[in-house]
Amino acid sequence: MKKINLGLLLRKALILSVGLFILALGIALSSRTGLGVSPSQSPPYLFSLIFPWSMGTFTMILNLLFFAGQILILRKDFKPIMCLQLVVVFLFSYFTDLTISLVSPLQVNSYWGRILLCLASCIIMALGVFLEVKAGLIVMATEGFISALSKVIKKDFGITKIFLDWSCIIFSTILSLLVFHRLNGIREGTVIAAFLVGFCVRFYNQKIRFLDRFLEIPTELMPKDVYASLSNPLVITIERELGSGGHQIGEALAKRLGIKFYDYKLITETARAAGLPAEDIEKSEERLGIGILANLSQGNYAMTQEDSKEDAIFKAQTQVIREIAARESCVIVGRLGSYILQGRPNTLNLFLSADLDFRAKEMSKQLDMDYDKARKLVKREDHMRAKYCEHFTGMPWGLACHYGLAVHTSDYGIDNSVELIMDALEHATCKVEG
C-alpha cells in the first residue's frame, strides 16, 4: 500500500482552500458590478434575488444537484472517493456568502468603473480557479458533472462546458425576463467572464511556476538524474519553420549516420500509445484549434484537471519520443523533441529557419500551390507551431538556449546545411552509440 504523504496532502488542501476563497471573492466582486455574473453563477445569483435565501445557499443547492447528476450518470462507475466533492461544495458555498458580505459596502456608480471592476473580478476568479486546479486534490461538483456528461455524450470536456454555460445563460435570461421583465445577472459582464477567465487561467498556468516545488510537481520534462540511469544513444532533434527543409535535412542526416529517421512515422506510434486513430493525431500535430469555439474550449480545459485531446496526444508523444531515444540512435523531426528531451546527454538539438520568400517558394513547389497562398500557409503554420510550443512548454518557440545549433537554410541551401551539421557533429561530444 502506497504511503500517504501527510505534509503534501495538507499543502494541497491549503492551496485548494485559498483557491476556493479567491474564486468566491471574484464572484462576489462581479455581483457588485451590476453587469452580470459568470454563466455558471447566473442561476444562483438570480434565485438569491427572487427568494429570501443567500447566493451561497443556492450555489450549494446547484452543486448538490450536479453531484447527484454524477451519481445518476456514472451509476456503478461512481467511486466513493468522489463524495469528497461535498466538502468542496460546502466550503465554497460558505466562502461565497462570506465574500459577498465583505464586499457589500463597495459601491461603483460610473459605467467604466463597473467595467474595470468586472475585469478585475475575472482576473481574481481566474487566480482562484488556477489554484484550485493546481492543488490537484478534489474537483468541484460542476467539473465532475461535466466530466461525467462528456463521457456519456462522447464530446470533449471543453465543448460540454460551453454547452452547459449556454444552458445556464438561456435559463437565466428566460427567468430574468419572466420575473424582472429585464435582463438581470446576464449582461456584458457575463460575456467578458466567459472569454476572459479561461484566458487568464491559461496565462497563470504558463507564468506561475513557484508553486510547483511547494506541491512537489516536477518542473522538468525529464530530470537529469533520471537520464543518468538510461541508455543514451545519439539523438538529433529538429525544430523547423515550414519550408526550411527540416524533413529533407533530417532524412539526409539519418542516412549519412546510418540511424533511424522519425517524422510522419511518429504519428502512427503516438496513435498507438494514445489509443486514438492516426488521423486524429495527424490533425492535432503541432497545432491547437483556432477560432472562438476552440479558444473557449481550450480555456475550459485550463479550468479543470481533465486532459484535452491535445494534452493526451502530447503526453503520448512525449512517452513515445522518450522510449525511442532510450532504445536507439535516431533523428526526430518536430514534435517539440528538444523540449521533451531537455537535459538529455548525447543529444543535438537543431533549429532550422529560412527567409519567408524561400520557404513560400519551396512550399509552392512541393504542394503545387499559388505563391501567395503558399506564403499565407507558411506564416499561419509558423504561428500555429509557436502557439503549440508556448501552450505545452510555457516558453517561446525557437528560443536559442534550447538548441545546440541554428541554421538559416536559405543562406546555405539544403545540401550545404547537411554538411554544416555533419561538421558540427564531428566537433561535438555527441556520438553514435551501438
N, C-alpha and C positions, 0 to 999 in steps of 0.2 A: 504494500500500500504506500502511495506517494505521501511523503511527509509534508504537512501544511506549513508554509512559511507565514507565521502569525504576523510578523513585522510588516511584510509585504501586503498582507491582507488588510491590515489596519491603514497602511498608507493609501491603498486603493480606495478604501471606504472613506477616508478623509477627502481625497480628490473628488470622489463621486458626490459627497455631501456638499462640498464647496461649489461644485458644478451645478448641482440642483438649485442651490440658493441663488447663484448668479443668474441662472436661466429664469428663475421665478422673478428676480429683480428686473430683468429685461422685459418680461411680460407685464409686470406692474407698471413700468415706465411707459410702455406702449399704450396701456389702458388710459393713461393720463393725457395722451395727445389728442384724443377725440378724432383721430384719423383712421381708426380701425386697428384691430389686433391681428396677429398671425392667423392663417387659415385654421389650424387645429385648435386654437384657443377661442375662436369666434363663437361656437355654441355655448361653452361655459360662461363667457362674458355676457352674452345676450340673456341667458337664463338668470344670471345674477341681477340683471336689470328688471326682469319680469317678476321674479319670485323673491321672497324675503330671506334668501339664503346667499351665502357668500360665493364668490367666484372659485375659491379654493374648494368649497364643498361640491360644486358642480364639476370641477376638474377631477375630483376624486371619483364622483359617480361615473363620469365619462370613461376614466381609465379602468374602473372596475368592470364596465361593460366590455371594454377592449380585452381585459383579462379573461372574462367569461367567454368572449368570442374565440380566444385561442383554444380554450378547452373544447368548445364545440367543433372547431375546425380540425384540431390535431387529434382529438379523442385519445386512443391508446398511445399515440406518439407524444402526448403531453407528459413532460417529465416533472416529478415532484419539485426539483430544484427551481423550476420556473415560478413557484409560489413566492420566491424571494422578491419577485416584482411587486408584490403587495407592500413590502417595506418601502420601496421607492414611491409607490402611489401615495401612501400616507405622508411620507416625508415631503414630497413635492407639493402636495395639497396644503400642508401646513405652511411651507415656505411661501406659497402663493398668497395666502391671506396675510402672513406676516409682512411681506414686502409691500403689499397693497396698502397696508396701514402705515408703513414707514414713508411711502411717497405721497400719501393722501394730501399733505399740505402743499404739494407742488402745484403751482398754477402757471400756465403759459398761455398768454392771450393771443399773441400775434401768430398768423398762419405760418410764417417762415420759422418762427421759434419752435412751433409744434413739429414742423418738418425736421428740424435739427434734432429735436428730442426723439422723433421717430427713428432717425438714422442711428442715434446713439443707442437706443433700445435694441436695435437689430445687432449692433456690434457687441453689446453686452450679452444678448441672448446667444449669439454665436459662440462667445467665450464659454458660456455655461454648457452648451452642447458639446463643445470641444473637450472640456474637462470630463464631462460625463462619459463620452466615448473613450477618451484616453485612459480612464480608470479601468475600462475593460472588465468590469465586475458584474453588474446586473443591468440588463436592458430595461428600458421603460416599457410599460404595458402597450403603449401605442406602437412602439417599434416592434415588439413581439407579435402583436396582432398583424401588422403589415407584413412581417416576415412569413408568418403562417399563411396568410391570404395569398401572398405572391407565389408560394409553392403550390397551392391548390389550383390557382388560375394560370400557373405556368407563365408568369410575367416577371420581369426584373423588379427588384425591390423599389428602385428609383421611380419606375413608371407607376407601380402600385401606389406609392406615396403621393404622386401627383394626382392620381385618381381619387384618393381619399381626401386630399386637400381641396380639390374642386367640389367634392361631395359636401364637405363642411361649408364651403363658400356658398354653394347653391342653397343648402338647407338654411343657413344663417340669413341669406338675402331674403328668402321667402318669409321666414319667421319675422324678420325685422319689418318688412313691408306690411305684413298682416297685423302686427301688434302696434308698431310705431308710425306706420304709414310713411316711412322714410328709411333710408339706409342708416343703420346704427351698428357699429362694430365691424362693418365691411366697407372700407374706403381705400384711398390710395395707399394708406399705411399697410394694408393687407397685401397689396401687390408688391410694395417695396420689401416687406418681410419675406415674401415668397421667393424673391430673387436674391436678396442681399444676405440673408442669414447663411444659406448654404455656401455662397461665395466666400464669406468671412471665415467659415469653419475650415474650408479648404486652405485659405491663407494661413490660418493658425497651424494647421497640420504641417504645412511646409516650413514655417518660420519658427515655431516654438518647439525647441528640442531639449531644453534643460530638464523637463520632467521625465525624459526617458531614463536617465540614471536613477532618479528617485523611485520610479516604478519598475526598475530593472528591465527596461525594454532595450533589446540590442540596438546599438546605434550604427553598427557596420553591417553590410550585407554578409560578409564573411570575415570574422576576426582573424588576425594574422596567426594567432596561436593554433587555430584550427588547421590552417594550411600547413603548419609545421608537421602535422601527423599524416598528411596526404601525399600521394604521388603527384609530382608537378611536371608533367610533360610540357613541351613548348606550346604555348597558345598565343596566336596573333588575333587580336580583335580589331575590327574595322568599323568605325562610325563614319558615315559619309553623307555629304549633301547629294541630293538626287541628281544624277547625270554626271557625277565626278569620276565615275569609273570604279566604284567600290567592288562590284561583282567581278569585273574582268581582272582587276588587280589582285583580289583575294584568290581567285581561281588560279592565276598565274603563279602567285607565291606558293600556294599549296602544291602545285605541280613541280616547281623548282625544288622545293624542300622535301617532296615525297611524303606529304602528310595529308590528312583528311581536310575536306573543304565543306563547310556548313553555311548555307544560305537558305534557300527555299526548303531544303530538307528538314530544317529545324521546325517548320510548320507542322509536318507530319508527326515528328517526335513530341512536340508540345501538345498537339491534339490528343495523342495517346495518353500523355501524362495528365491532361486536364479532363479527359473523358468527354471531349467536345468534338463535333465534326471539324475536319480540317478546313472547310470553307469558312467556318465561324472564326477560326484562328487567323486565317488569311485576311478577312475583313477588318480584324482588330489590330493587325500588325503595325506596331509603332505609331498608332494614331488613336485618338479619342474621338468620340462623337462630337459633331458641331451642330450649332443651331440652338434655339431657345429650349426645345424639349430635352435635348441631350445635356445642355448645361444645367437645367433644373434637375435632371436625373442624377448627374454626377454630384451636384450639390447635396441631393438627398442621401446619396451613398456616403458622403463625407460626414453626415449627421447620424451614422449608425455603425454598429460593429459588423454589419453584413459586408461581404465582398461583392463588388460589381463583377460583371463578366470580364471586364478589362483587368481588374485586380486578380481574378482567378487565373486568367491567361498569363499574366506577368509572373505570378508565383510559380506556375507550372513551367514557364520558360526559364525562370531562374534555376529551378531544380534540374531541368534538362541540361542547361549550359554548364552548371557545376559538375554534373555527372560526366559529361563529355570531357570537360577539362581535366578531370581526375583520372580518366582512363586512357587518353590518347593525345598525341600532338595533333594540332589542327588549326585551321583558320576559320574564325567565326565572323560573319558579316552582319552588322546591325544588332538589333535586339538589346541595346544597352549593355553589350558584353563587357565593356570596360568598367562600367559601374558595378555590374554583378560580380565580376572577378577582382574587384578593388582590393589592392594589397597582396594579390597572389604573386608568388615568385615565378620566375621564368615565363613572364608574360610581356608581350609588346603590344601596347595599345596605340592604334593609329587613328588619326582623323584626316579624312580626305575632303578637300574643298576645291572649288574651281570658280572661274568667273561665270556670272549668270548667263552671258551670251553663249559661252562654250557649252554649258550644261543644257541650255534650251535647244541648241543645235543638235546635241547628242541625243536628247530625248525625242526631238522631232524626227530624227533619222531612225531611231530604234522603234518608235511607235507609229511611224508613217503619219505624222501629225503636223498640222499647220504650226509654223514657228511661234506665232502669238499665243496659240493655245498651249504649246509646249512650255513657253515662258511662264504662263499663269500656273500651269501644273507644277513646275519646279518650285515656284515661290510658295504655292499652297502646301506642297509636300514638306518643304523645309519648316514651314510654320507648324505643321502637324507633328513633325518629329521633335521640334523644340518643346512644344506643349506636352507631348508624351513624356519626354525626359524630365521636365520640371515636375510633372504630376507624380512620377514614381521615385524621383531622387531628391526633389526639392532644390535642385541645382540647375544652372543654365546649361543648355546643350552646347557642346563644343568648347567647354571650359578647358583651357590649356593644361592646367595642372593634372588633368585626368589622362593625359596622353604622353607617350614617350616620344612620339614623332607626329608632326602635322605636315602634310604635303599638299601643295597647291597644284593639282594635276594639270590645270590648263597652262601652267608655266613650263612643265616638263614633258607632257604627253603621257600616255598610259605606259608604254614600254620603258621609258626612262624613269618613270615613277617606281616601277617594279625594281629596276636596277638600283635606284637610290635606297629603297627599303632593304634590299638584299645587302647592300654595302653597310647600312646601319646595323643590320643583324650580325654581321661579321665582327663589328666592333663593340657589340653589346654583350652583356653577360648571359643573354637568352640563348639557349642551345637546345637542339632536338634531342630528346631522350628516347631510348628504346629503338 
